[in-house]
Amino acid sequence: MTAPGGYDPLASVGPGAPDPSRGPRIRLARPQVGEAELDAVRDVLESGFLTNGPWTRRFEERFAGRHEVAHAVAFANGTVALEALLRAHDVGPGDEVVVPSFTFISTATSVLHVGATPVFADIDPHTFDLDPAAVARVLTPRTRAVVPVHYGGQPAALAELCALAEDAGIVLLEDAAEAHGARCEGRPVGSWGHAGMFSFTPTKNITTGEGGMVTTDDGALAQRLRLLRNHGMDAPYHHASLGWNWRLSDIHAAIGCCQLDRLDDILATKRANAAVMAELLAPLPGVVAPVVAPGRDHTFMLYTVRVPPNRRDAALAGLAARGIEARVYFPPAHRQPVFAHLPVPDLPTTDEVAASVLSLPFHAGLGHDDLAEVATALEAALAGGATR
Ligand SMILES: *Cc1c(COP(=O)(O)O)cnc(C)c1O
């Protein structure tokens, strides 16, 4: 699924992405944006404060409120937000960080960026989230942190993972990139761990074009993150420590405020559509719709189904031939060349799941007719064509 040339399979445009004029009729993702975002961008441009202005602060405060934490710190994207979190915890060379392999690459590459070693742990075959027992098995005296991913928008087993992290004396940082507004046992994701990271790329449920956010109740951590984000500057042109320019612009933040206003509607639409889709898929032999664990929400940033592995690639091709964009989220990170220098971990569930999944179009702009068309096309694609 990873095309050569650095093509990011999560990006909605880029080399290898469909030409919008000739591309699929039903796209995998479509940002939900409109007049409100246009008006907000105009307001920012007219205000003259395009960065470090009031919109970033407003977006942060509103995002923190939505996720029931004391602080939120906006970043240029989710990947640098995760790197900043690891740096803020002084994770570096000689340290290990436990991550899933069944995730977007930057969960694991952010660990390389700080000079530490990612240690991959296996997942639960139903939720595709980290399996706490598998995490326990890979802990060593060098483990500094565990980074569970809320795959596709379903919270990981946070109660178990938080207890495990506390017992081991390590920090738990949530990769909540795909799970804005999700709850686990009634509590928002991003408020369980020491901190949480969110992303606003265009495939996520809400988007700012590019953007990221960290949530935390730890005021000292929030302050460290602000220094890392802005050249270590603690007073005008006084640089207390090494930092970067990882700021989100006020233009993006203004869009983010409008997107937060839309979040509840988007989640309600997706949850209703998920119920419809589960019924449509139920009669299809060998197709497993997303499983939602008790006590957890699913925000359906991805709608990932399992199909018989020997039919998966034919199903993808068949869907494409019918004008429906589907993809494999994700090819396992531990098998990517960027990690070839690490010992190959034994992740039987990750390998098995990754060979059988495909993610169907599920953006909030789809109606019941579209869902029915996707289900019918999947049935036909699984039935016809050659096996690999
Ligand atoms: C999208 C995503 C990221 C990266 O976020 P960016 O904003 O694209 O840098 C990290 N982890 C997961 C699980 C993601 O889905």
The ligand as an SDF file (V2000), in Angstrom:
LIG
                    3D

 15 15  0  0  0  0  0  0  0  0999 V2000
   -2.8220   10.9310   11.5970 C   0  0  0  0  0  0  0  0  0  0  0  0
   -2.0670   10.1700   12.6060 C   0  0  0  0  0  0  0  0  0  0  0  0
   -0.8530   10.6470   13.1300 C   0  0  0  0  0  0  0  0  0  0  0  0
   -0.0940   11.8060   12.5530 C   0  0  0  0  0  0  0  0  0  0  0  0
   -0.7110   13.0180   12.5950 O   0  0  0  0  0  0  0  0  0  0  0  0
   -0.2240   14.1760   11.5830 P   0  0  0  0  0  0  0  0  0  0  0  0
   -1.0500   15.3370   11.9990 O   0  0  0  0  0  0  0  0  0  0  0  0
   -0.5320   13.7060   10.1980 O   0  0  0  0  0  0  0  0  0  0  0  0
    1.2200   14.3930   11.7770 O   0  0  0  0  0  0  0  0  0  0  0  0
   -0.2590    9.9330   14.1730 C   0  0  0  0  0  0  0  0  0  0  0  0
   -0.8230    8.8230   14.6700 N   0  0  0  0  0  0  0  0  0  0  0  0
   -1.9640    8.3220   14.1700 C   0  0  0  0  0  0  0  0  0  0  0  0
   -2.5420    7.0860   14.7720 C   0  0  0  0  0  0  0  0  0  0  0  0
   -2.6130    8.9680   13.0980 C   0  0  0  0  0  0  0  0  0  0  0  0
   -3.7230    8.4320   12.5870 O   0  0  0  0  0  0  0  0  0  0  0  0
  1  2  1  0
  2  3  1  0
  2 14  2  0
  3  4  1  0
  3 10  2  0
  4  5  1  0
  5  6  1  0
  6  7  2  0
  6  8  1  0
  6  9  1  0
 10 11  1  0
 11 12  2  0
 12 13  1  0
 12 14  1  0
 14 15  1  0
M  END
$$$$
